[in-house]
């Protein structure tokens, strides 16, 4: 394939300058991608430490539920009702759109937001082994880089090697996030990978699109240079 000298020079300039401009980000993409592929996703999510889906079993107490109370609970604009046991209490989780509330199944009364002690008991009970010592408990009322789930919530920090933090939603008693040192490392490189350095969640940024397009141009210009500097020689007939 024959390429003109003019095209060759243009491809060389484009390839050189783009490599200088976005070459470092390309290295970050390769390095962060390799790291994220290497880290087991279960360890990133802390599944080996905390079973966030662990549920307290429902017992024969279900037979004591007054159907009239359940009907009254359902009348609160419920789109879905889940019967659960939360911190030893039999409750109905009533979901309505993006919100959820708890009601006591024996009295029909709303269950207020869980306090710090209840959140700690829920978090401790979810550990796959004996939970470490508590490093601190604090309320969470705003989204952050580390936590982007249901609010309000409680953050229960543990004094283990991973500096594990378990987040419990105050309105539902569900464990909504488990954060470890491995997760924080993964999330840091994820932010570099998608070029969202602040929130680490938006992969539709103009920066990402522009650099990805630049990487594509580098590949295309490099292909032109390869064809120009390493021509394909057809074998002569009879050779």
PLY file of the C-alpha trace (Angstrom):
ply
format ascii 1.0
element vertex 239
property float x
property float y
property float z
element edge 238
property int vertex1
property int vertex2
end_header
0.00 0.00 0.00
1.58 3.27 -1.13
1.21 6.35 1.06
2.26 9.79 -0.13
5.05 11.67 1.62
2.60 14.44 2.57
0.28 12.00 4.34
3.26 10.33 5.99
4.51 13.62 7.45
1.04 14.67 8.62
0.47 11.32 10.34
3.89 11.56 11.98
3.18 15.04 13.40
-0.28 14.09 14.64
1.02 10.89 16.22
3.93 12.65 17.93
2.00 15.57 19.41
-0.98 13.52 20.53
1.37 11.03 22.18
2.99 13.89 24.08
-0.37 15.40 25.11
-2.34 12.32 26.14
0.40 9.73 26.55
0.39 10.02 30.36
-3.38 9.47 30.52
-2.99 6.43 28.28
-0.51 5.01 30.79
-3.01 5.71 33.58
-5.72 3.89 31.63
-3.52 0.84 31.17
-2.27 0.85 34.77
-5.68 1.45 36.36
-7.35 -1.08 34.07
-4.76 -3.71 34.96
-5.15 -3.03 38.68
-8.95 -3.19 38.58
-8.82 -6.42 36.58
-6.35 -7.90 39.07
-8.28 -7.08 42.27
-11.05 -9.65 43.00
-14.34 -7.75 42.94
-15.56 -9.64 46.02
-12.64 -8.29 48.06
-13.26 -4.81 46.69
-16.85 -4.97 47.95
-15.76 -6.40 51.30
-17.84 -9.54 50.84
-15.18 -11.64 52.61
-15.61 -9.46 55.70
-19.27 -8.40 55.80
-22.35 -10.18 54.44
-24.56 -7.20 53.69
-27.43 -9.45 52.55
-27.54 -11.45 55.78
-31.09 -11.44 57.15
-32.46 -12.29 60.58
-34.82 -15.27 60.24
-38.57 -14.80 60.52
-40.18 -17.02 63.15
-43.60 -18.19 64.26
-44.27 -14.58 65.32
-45.64 -14.08 61.82
-48.78 -15.88 62.96
-49.39 -13.11 65.49
-49.67 -10.42 62.86
-53.11 -8.87 62.69
-54.27 -8.77 59.03
-55.99 -5.45 59.74
-52.64 -3.95 60.78
-50.98 -5.22 57.63
-53.81 -3.75 55.55
-53.41 -0.41 57.30
-49.67 -0.46 56.61
-50.31 -1.26 52.95
-52.64 1.73 52.71
-49.65 4.07 53.07
-49.21 4.27 49.28
-47.12 1.09 49.22
-45.66 -0.10 45.93
-43.89 -3.01 47.64
-43.94 -4.51 51.13
-41.14 -6.69 52.50
-41.49 -8.48 55.82
-38.19 -8.44 57.70
-36.63 -8.62 61.10
-34.49 -5.59 61.87
-32.43 -5.52 65.05
-34.69 -8.19 66.55
-37.89 -6.35 65.64
-40.51 -7.69 63.23
-41.17 -4.96 60.65
-42.69 -4.29 57.26
-40.51 -2.33 54.87
-42.84 -0.25 52.74
-41.35 0.96 49.49
-42.80 3.84 47.51
-40.70 4.91 44.54
-37.20 5.73 45.74
-38.21 5.96 49.39
-38.79 3.30 52.02
-40.07 3.29 55.60
-40.37 0.72 58.36
-43.54 -0.14 60.28
-43.81 -2.33 63.34
-45.77 -5.42 62.31
-47.29 -5.98 65.75
-48.47 -2.42 66.44
-48.65 -0.95 62.94
-46.76 2.12 64.12
-43.99 3.71 62.04
-40.48 2.88 63.14
-38.39 6.02 63.46
-34.87 6.34 62.09
-32.51 3.86 63.73
-30.15 5.21 66.34
-26.39 4.66 66.47
-26.64 1.69 68.84
-29.07 -0.18 66.58
-26.93 0.54 63.50
-23.88 -0.81 65.31
-25.70 -4.03 66.26
-26.83 -4.53 62.64
-23.31 -3.95 61.32
-21.69 -6.24 63.90
-24.16 -9.05 63.17
-23.28 -8.97 59.46
-19.58 -9.75 59.93
-18.59 -13.17 58.62
-16.28 -13.57 61.63
-16.00 -11.85 64.99
-16.25 -8.09 64.36
-13.21 -5.94 65.23
-13.28 -3.14 67.76
-15.29 -0.06 66.86
-13.17 2.91 65.80
-16.05 5.37 65.61
-19.68 5.93 64.66
-21.04 9.03 62.99
-24.19 10.05 61.12
-24.04 10.57 57.36
-26.39 13.15 55.87
-24.70 13.97 52.56
-23.23 12.04 49.66
-19.48 11.78 49.40
-16.84 10.05 47.31
-16.96 7.11 49.71
-20.74 6.87 50.10
-23.40 7.50 47.46
-26.34 5.43 48.68
-29.47 5.98 50.83
-29.56 8.88 53.27
-29.60 9.42 56.17
-27.21 6.69 57.24
-24.78 5.66 59.93
-21.09 5.04 59.30
-19.65 2.42 61.63
-15.86 2.42 61.44
-13.77 -0.55 62.58
-10.20 -0.73 63.84
-9.07 -3.55 61.55
-6.25 -3.73 59.02
-8.56 -2.62 56.19
-10.03 0.34 58.11
-13.42 -1.10 57.23
-16.49 1.11 57.36
-20.02 -0.30 57.25
-22.86 2.02 56.24
-26.37 1.32 57.55
-29.38 3.20 56.18
-31.17 4.84 59.12
-34.66 4.51 57.61
-34.51 0.84 56.60
-31.72 -0.75 58.64
-30.15 -2.16 55.49
-26.40 -2.31 55.00
-25.98 -0.12 51.96
-22.19 -0.05 51.60
-19.02 -1.68 52.89
-15.82 0.29 52.41
-12.34 -1.11 52.91
-8.80 -0.05 52.07
-9.01 -2.25 48.98
-12.20 -0.50 47.89
-10.63 2.93 48.41
-7.62 1.95 46.29
-9.92 0.58 43.58
-12.13 3.68 43.68
-9.12 6.01 43.42
-7.91 4.29 40.27
-11.48 4.12 38.95
-11.66 7.92 39.25
-8.39 8.20 37.29
-9.68 5.72 34.72
-12.92 7.57 33.93
-11.32 11.01 34.48
-13.85 12.06 37.11
-11.40 13.15 39.77
-13.99 14.55 42.18
-16.98 12.20 42.44
-15.50 9.08 40.78
-18.82 8.12 39.13
-19.41 10.11 35.92
-17.85 8.40 32.88
-19.54 10.76 30.39
-17.17 13.65 31.01
-15.84 15.75 28.10
-12.33 14.93 29.30
-12.87 11.21 28.87
-14.49 11.63 25.46
-11.73 13.96 24.23
-8.87 11.78 25.41
-10.54 8.61 24.11
-10.95 10.27 20.72
-7.30 11.33 20.87
-6.30 7.75 21.62
-8.25 6.59 18.58
-6.45 9.13 16.39
-3.11 7.98 17.78
-3.96 4.43 16.79
-5.06 5.42 13.29
-2.03 7.66 12.67
0.26 4.95 14.02
-1.28 2.48 11.58
-0.59 4.87 8.69
3.02 5.25 9.83
3.39 1.48 10.07
2.14 1.06 6.52
4.43 3.83 5.28
7.60 2.59 6.99
7.02 -1.11 6.61
5.46 -1.58 3.18
3.85 -4.83 2.26
5.87 -6.40 -0.52
4.00 -8.64 -2.81
5.77 -11.77 -3.84
6.61 -11.84 -7.45
5.00 -14.49 -9.53
7.12 -17.57 -9.81
9.28 -16.77 -6.74
0 1
1 2
2 3
3 4
4 5
5 6
6 7
7 8
8 9
9 10
10 11
11 12
12 13
13 14
14 15
15 16
16 17
17 18
18 19
19 20
20 21
21 22
22 23
23 24
24 25
25 26
26 27
27 28
28 29
29 30
30 31
31 32
32 33
33 34
34 35
35 36
36 37
37 38
38 39
39 40
40 41
41 42
42 43
43 44
44 45
45 46
46 47
47 48
48 49
49 50
50 51
51 52
52 53
53 54
54 55
55 56
56 57
57 58
58 59
59 60
60 61
61 62
62 63
63 64
64 65
65 66
66 67
67 68
68 69
69 70
70 71
71 72
72 73
73 74
74 75
75 76
76 77
77 78
78 79
79 80
80 81
81 82
82 83
83 84
84 85
85 86
86 87
87 88
88 89
89 90
90 91
91 92
92 93
93 94
94 95
95 96
96 97
97 98
98 99
99 100
100 101
101 102
102 103
103 104
104 105
105 106
106 107
107 108
108 109
109 110
110 111
111 112
112 113
113 114
114 115
115 116
116 117
117 118
118 119
119 120
120 121
121 122
122 123
123 124
124 125
125 126
126 127
127 128
128 129
129 130
130 131
131 132
132 133
133 134
134 135
135 136
136 137
137 138
138 139
139 140
140 141
141 142
142 143
143 144
144 145
145 146
146 147
147 148
148 149
149 150
150 151
151 152
152 153
153 154
154 155
155 156
156 157
157 158
158 159
159 160
160 161
161 162
162 163
163 164
164 165
165 166
166 167
167 168
168 169
169 170
170 171
171 172
172 173
173 174
174 175
175 176
176 177
177 178
178 179
179 180
180 181
181 182
182 183
183 184
184 185
185 186
186 187
187 188
188 189
189 190
190 191
191 192
192 193
193 194
194 195
195 196
196 197
197 198
198 199
199 200
200 201
201 202
202 203
203 204
204 205
205 206
206 207
207 208
208 209
209 210
210 211
211 212
212 213
213 214
214 215
215 216
216 217
217 218
218 219
219 220
220 221
221 222
222 223
223 224
224 225
225 226
226 227
227 228
228 229
229 230
230 231
231 232
232 233
233 234
234 235
235 236
236 237
237 238
